[in-house]
Amino acid sequence: MINLGDNMLVNFNEMLGKAKEGHYAVPHFNINNLEWTKYILEKCQELDVPVILGVSEGAAKYMGGFDAITGMVKGLIKDLEITIPVCLHVDHGQSFETCKKAIDAGFTSVMIDASKLELEENIKVTKEVVDYAHQFGVSVEAEVGHIGGTEDNITAEETNATLAECVALVNGTGIDAIAPALGSVHGFYKGEPNLDFERMALINQTLSIPLVLHGGSGIPDDKIQKAIECGTSKINVNTELQDAWTHALRQFLKEDEKAYDPRKVIGSGEKALKDKVEEKVRLFRTQK
Ligand code: 13P
């Protein structure tokens, strides 16, 4: 597939459908700036695997807005001659308005996270997003239960989703993928992650759509494999990329106290970030 013109970006339906069928997962990597986006695209192109670029509301604001991000991603795809499937996705959109803004700017996928609301309200808001998004072929992910931890300065207490809540959310909205909170948390884990694999498998057997695992950083490899066996097709990773990149950058600045060229400073994290991307792609057994 050659991605040129306006169809450079895809929604996640085909890539996640194949992943569910083939028992592997597609990585969702959060992006924060041009360099990260470039490194992730280059590494995934080299490995010849599809990728989902996740943009939180905070990251969108940081980078200037959804239009700036679509322009940047499409420009990189063209200039770097990226031919793998790339999905540009809003991570934890907090409202219909945010999702609409991203869709209008050319995002091909959104997550509406109305999980802090009562189930009925969550269904109502999510359905509104689905009705808008599907007119443009944009895929929609939604969350039920609460994924714990802190991301983008938003902290949540974790509450696991029930099968009944998942069924109600899917049937009431027509979403394309579901993120049921089952014990994973954003940020660093305190102690060993405790995921409810039994319920994950049950939800997967009951629903036909792909499952998403948030809080993918810091989960031991065997538990990631188990989550994939239990039907997880999309795994979100942010914290481990941040940690790897910052570590390398800190080391670089320590070793070269006179460094001032931003390209050298920011670029000093390139290898660490690319290595981490490769590690996750191999762990998730991602294919095209
Ligand atoms: P981590 O903080 O574990 O990397 O999770 C990222 C995530 O789930 C983004 O939605």
Boltz pocket constraint, residues with backbone or C-beta under 6 A from the ligand:
constraints:
  - pocket:
      binder: B
      contacts: [[A, 30], [A, 91], [A, 92], [A, 150], [A, 151], [A, 185], [A, 186], [A, 187], [A, 188], [A, 213], [A, 214], [A, 215], [A, 216], [A, 217], [A, 218], [A, 236], [A, 237], [A, 238], [A, 239], [A, 240]]
      max_distance: 6.0
